[in-house]
Amino acid sequence: MTKKYSKFIEIVSQRRANRIRKPKRLTKLLNDPPLLVSVKDAQGLVGYSRSKVFTMLADGTLTRVKSGKSTRVTMESIMAFVEGK
């Protein structure tokens, strides 16, 4: 795991500490973060609803990458949002 992601993982883990169980998919994402994640995974990482994530994509808070009908969110923009930058 790189140093770049360590603070991000710490912040997300703290936010999720009160929850009983972590989805395996999100745990995998935090251990080996990809460059792009689905909207569903982004929703789980930031802790907002699907519609709020799409609102954040529309206003530029998060960065999207479109490929055909598929929408992906960059991990870099998620990390910046979670860290408050």
C-alpha positions in Angstrom: 0.0 0.0 0.0 1.4 3.4 -0.9 1.8 6.3 1.4 -0.5 8.3 -0.8 -3.5 6.2 0.1 -2.8 5.7 3.8 -4.5 8.9 5.0 -7.5 8.3 2.8 -7.9 4.7 4.2 -7.6 6.0 7.7 -10.3 8.7 7.2 -12.7 6.2 5.5 -12.0 3.6 8.2 -12.8 6.1 10.9 -16.1 7.1 9.2 -17.1 3.4 9.0 -15.9 2.4 12.5 -19.5 2.7 13.8 -20.9 0.3 11.3 -21.1 -3.4 12.2 -19.9 -4.9 8.9 -18.0 -3.6 5.9 -18.9 -4.7 2.5 -16.1 -6.9 1.1 -16.0 -4.9 -2.1 -15.2 -1.7 -0.2 -12.6 -3.4 1.9 -11.0 -4.7 -1.3 -11.1 -1.2 -2.8 -9.4 0.3 0.3 -6.6 -2.3 0.3 -5.8 -2.0 -3.4 -7.4 1.1 -4.8 -8.0 1.3 -8.5 -7.8 4.5 -10.6 -11.6 4.4 -11.3 -14.5 3.1 -9.4 -18.2 2.6 -10.2 -20.8 5.1 -8.9 -22.0 2.4 -6.5 -18.5 2.0 -5.0 -18.0 5.8 -4.9 -21.4 6.0 -3.0 -20.1 3.6 -0.4 -16.7 5.3 -0.1 -18.1 8.8 0.5 -21.1 7.6 2.4 -23.7 9.5 0.4 -26.7 8.4 -1.7 -26.6 7.6 -5.4 -28.4 10.8 -6.3 -26.0 12.9 -4.1 -23.0 11.3 -5.8 -24.5 12.2 -9.2 -25.1 15.7 -8.0 -21.5 15.9 -6.9 -20.4 14.7 -10.4 -22.6 17.3 -12.0 -21.2 20.2 -9.9 -17.6 19.1 -10.4 -16.9 18.0 -6.8 -16.1 14.5 -8.1 -14.6 13.8 -11.5 -16.3 11.3 -13.8 -15.0 9.3 -16.8 -17.6 8.1 -19.3 -17.2 5.1 -21.5 -20.3 4.4 -23.5 -23.1 4.1 -20.9 -20.7 3.4 -18.0 -19.8 6.1 -15.6 -16.7 5.8 -13.4 -15.5 8.1 -10.7 -11.8 8.8 -10.2 -10.3 7.7 -6.9 -8.2 10.9 -6.9 -11.3 13.0 -6.7 -12.8 10.8 -4.0 -9.7 11.1 -1.9 -9.6 14.9 -2.4 -13.2 15.1 -1.3 -12.8 12.8 1.8 -9.6 14.6 2.9 -11.4 18.0 2.5 -9.3 19.5 -0.3 
